[in-house]
Amino acid sequence: MVKELKTTIKRKPIYSAIAIHPGEILKDEIESRNLVKSQFANDLGIFPGHLSELFKGKRHISASLALKLQDLLDISAETWMNLQVRHDLSVARALKK
């Protein structure tokens, strides 16, 4: 998922693509399904604090976590991994500039 940011400098539009961290998407998904976060963390086999850090973009989605998310949310592991890779590449490109 990519957020489009648009600003105007001297009447020329400038677009910047910023990849959303998959933890933000996960948080939205959990909230939209009215799931209890502490129970969801338990179902994933992680501590609630780990889940909270994931929501804040401080932790990454690993392949094993992506598989667990697939089982619990019926969203493919490939989707979660693609979101993570897109975010990581976006950050790397920003740091390279």
Backbone as numpy.savetxt, mean C-alpha at the origin, in Angstrom:
# Nx Ny Nz CAx CAy CAz Cx Cy Cz
-1.80 1.49 -7.64 -2.65 2.65 -7.64 -1.75 3.87 -7.64
-2.09 4.85 -8.45 -1.28 6.05 -8.58 -2.15 7.26 -8.34
-1.69 8.15 -7.49 -2.37 9.43 -7.27 -1.83 10.41 -8.30
-2.70 11.15 -8.92 -2.28 12.19 -9.85 -2.31 13.52 -9.12
-1.21 14.20 -9.12 -1.13 15.53 -8.54 -0.94 16.51 -9.67
-1.71 17.57 -9.65 -1.61 18.57 -10.71 -1.37 19.92 -10.08
-0.33 20.58 -10.55 -0.06 21.95 -10.12 0.17 22.78 -11.37
0.01 24.07 -11.23 0.24 24.96 -12.36 1.33 25.95 -12.01
2.35 25.99 -12.83 3.43 26.95 -12.69 3.51 27.70 -14.02
3.34 29.01 -13.94 3.36 29.84 -15.15 2.38 29.31 -16.19
1.21 28.89 -15.72 0.11 28.42 -16.57 0.41 27.14 -17.34
1.43 26.43 -16.96 1.72 25.14 -17.58 1.41 24.05 -16.56
0.51 23.13 -16.90 0.22 22.06 -15.94 1.40 21.10 -15.82
1.67 20.70 -14.60 2.72 19.73 -14.32 2.07 18.56 -13.60
2.31 17.36 -14.08 1.75 16.17 -13.47 2.86 15.37 -12.81
2.57 14.85 -11.65 3.52 14.03 -10.92 2.80 12.78 -10.44
3.32 11.63 -10.77 2.71 10.37 -10.34 3.40 9.90 -9.07
2.63 9.71 -8.03 3.15 9.22 -6.76 2.42 7.92 -6.44
3.15 6.84 -6.37 2.54 5.55 -6.07 2.14 5.50 -4.60
0.95 5.06 -4.35 0.44 4.92 -2.99 1.03 3.65 -2.37
1.44 3.75 -1.13 1.96 2.57 -0.44 0.82 1.55 -0.30
1.10 0.27 -0.54 0.04 -0.74 -0.44 -0.58 -0.83 0.95
0.14 -0.40 1.97 -0.42 -0.39 3.32 -1.61 0.54 3.43
-1.58 1.67 2.71 -2.71 2.59 2.71 -3.92 1.95 2.05
-3.67 1.22 0.98 -4.75 0.53 0.28 -5.32 -0.57 1.16
-4.45 -1.29 1.84 -4.89 -2.34 2.76 -5.76 -1.75 3.87
-5.34 -0.63 4.43 -6.12 0.01 5.49 -7.51 0.38 4.98
-7.59 0.97 3.80 -8.88 1.32 3.21 -9.75 0.09 3.00
-9.13 -0.99 2.54 -9.86 -2.23 2.28 -10.42 -2.82 3.58
-9.61 -2.84 4.62 -10.04 -3.37 5.91 -11.19 -2.53 6.47
-11.04 -1.21 6.38 -12.09 -0.32 6.90 -13.37 -0.44 6.09
-13.27 -0.58 4.78 -14.47 -0.68 3.96 -15.23 -1.99 4.22
-14.51 -3.00 4.68 -15.15 -4.28 5.01 -15.55 -4.35 6.49
-15.33 -3.28 7.21 -15.66 -3.21 8.65 -15.00 -4.34 9.45
-13.75 -4.63 9.12 -13.02 -5.65 9.85 -12.33 -5.03 11.06
-12.20 -5.80 12.11 -11.51 -5.36 13.32 -10.01 -5.52 13.08
-9.28 -4.43 13.19 -7.86 -4.43 12.84 -7.04 -5.41 13.68
-7.30 -5.46 14.97 -6.53 -6.37 15.83 -6.80 -7.83 15.47
-8.04 -8.14 15.14 -8.38 -9.51 14.73 -7.77 -9.83 13.37
-7.78 -8.86 12.48 -7.19 -9.06 11.16 -5.69 -9.32 11.29
-5.02 -8.55 12.14 -3.59 -8.77 12.38 -3.36 -10.19 12.90
-4.20 -10.62 13.83 -4.10 -11.97 14.38 -4.29 -13.01 13.28
-5.28 -12.79 12.40 -5.53 -13.72 11.30 -4.34 -13.79 10.34
-3.61 -12.68 10.21 -2.42 -12.65 9.36 -1.21 -13.28 10.06
-1.30 -13.43 11.38 -0.18 -13.96 12.14 0.88 -12.90 12.44
0.43 -11.64 12.53 1.35 -10.55 12.86 0.80 -9.77 14.05
1.65 -8.98 14.67 1.22 -8.15 15.79 0.44 -6.95 15.26
-0.52 -6.45 16.04 -1.26 -5.25 15.62 -0.35 -4.06 15.31
0.75 -3.93 16.05 1.70 -2.85 15.79 2.35 -2.98 14.42
2.60 -4.21 14.00 3.17 -4.46 12.68 2.17 -4.01 11.61
0.90 -4.33 11.82 -0.14 -3.92 10.88 -0.25 -2.41 10.82
-0.19 -1.77 11.97 -0.24 -0.31 12.04 0.93 0.32 11.27
2.11 -0.24 11.42 3.28 0.26 10.70 3.14 0.04 9.19
2.50 -1.04 8.82 2.23 -1.30 7.41 1.29 -0.24 6.85
0.25 0.10 7.61 -0.70 1.15 7.20 0.02 2.48 6.97
1.03 2.75 7.78 1.76 4.03 7.72 2.90 4.01 6.69
3.08 2.89 6.00 4.14 2.80 5.00 5.51 2.54 5.58
5.57 2.15 6.84 6.86 1.89 7.49 7.32 0.45 7.31
6.43 -0.40 6.83 6.76 -1.80 6.56 6.30 -2.13 5.15
6.92 -3.15 4.59 6.61 -3.58 3.23 5.78 -4.85 3.24
5.10 -5.08 2.14 4.36 -6.33 1.96 5.31 -7.34 1.34
5.56 -8.40 2.07 6.43 -9.48 1.59 5.59 -10.46 0.78
6.26 -11.38 0.10 5.55 -12.39 -0.68 4.67 -13.25 0.23
5.19 -13.63 1.39 4.40 -14.47 2.29 3.19 -13.72 2.84
3.35 -12.43 3.14 2.22 -11.64 3.60 1.20 -11.46 2.47
1.68 -11.28 1.25 0.79 -11.13 0.10 -0.08 -12.38 -0.07
0.50 -13.55 0.16 -0.28 -14.79 0.06 -1.35 -14.86 1.15
-1.01 -14.42 2.36 -1.99 -14.41 3.45 -3.11 -13.42 3.15
-2.75 -12.25 2.61 -3.77 -11.26 2.24 -4.70 -11.81 1.17
-4.12 -12.55 0.23 -4.93 -13.17 -0.82 -5.97 -14.10 -0.21
-5.55 -14.91 0.74 -6.46 -15.86 1.38 -7.56 -15.15 2.17
-7.21 -14.07 2.85 -8.17 -13.38 3.72 -9.08 -12.40 2.98
-8.55 -11.76 1.94 -9.31 -10.69 1.28 -9.75 -11.04 -0.14
-9.27 -12.16 -0.66 -9.58 -12.56 -2.03 -9.10 -11.52 -3.05
-7.96 -10.91 -2.75 -7.27 -10.01 -3.67 -5.93 -10.68 -3.94
-5.61 -10.91 -5.19 -4.46 -11.74 -5.54 -3.15 -11.25 -4.92
-2.31 -12.23 -4.62 -0.98 -11.92 -4.10 -0.19 -11.09 -5.11
-0.43 -11.36 -6.39 0.25 -10.59 -7.44 -0.13 -9.12 -7.38
-1.38 -8.84 -7.07 -1.82 -7.45 -6.95 -1.05 -6.75 -5.83
-0.95 -7.41 -4.67 -0.24 -6.80 -3.54 1.23 -6.61 -3.85
1.84 -7.60 -4.51 3.26 -7.49 -4.84 3.49 -6.40 -5.89
2.60 -6.30 -6.87 2.72 -5.25 -7.88 2.60 -3.86 -7.26
1.68 -3.71 -6.33 1.54 -2.42 -5.63 2.81 -2.07 -4.88
3.40 -3.07 -4.22 4.62 -2.82 -3.45 5.78 -2.44 -4.38
5.92 -3.17 -5.48 7.01 -2.88 -6.42 6.83 -1.50 -7.04
5.61 -1.15 -7.42 5.37 0.18 -8.00 5.72 1.28 -7.01
5.37 1.07 -5.75 5.70 2.05 -4.72 7.21 2.15 -4.55
7.88 1.01 -4.45 9.33 1.01 -4.26 10.05 1.70 -5.42
9.60 1.44 -6.64 10.21 2.09 -7.81 9.96 3.59 -7.80
8.77 3.99 -7.40 8.44 5.41 -7.33 9.36 6.12 -6.34
9.57 5.51 -5.20 10.45 6.09 -4.18 11.89 6.14 -4.69
12.34 5.05 -5.31 13.71 5.01 -5.83 13.93 6.08 -6.90
12.95 6.26 -7.76 13.07 7.29 -8.80 13.13 8.69 -8.18
12.31 8.90 -7.18 12.30 10.22 -6.52 13.64 10.49 -5.83
14.23 9.48 -5.23 15.51 9.64 -4.55 16.66 9.82 -5.54
16.49 9.29 -6.74 17.53 9.37 -7.76 17.65 10.79 -8.33
16.56 11.52 -8.31 16.55 12.87 -8.90 17.36 13.85 -8.11
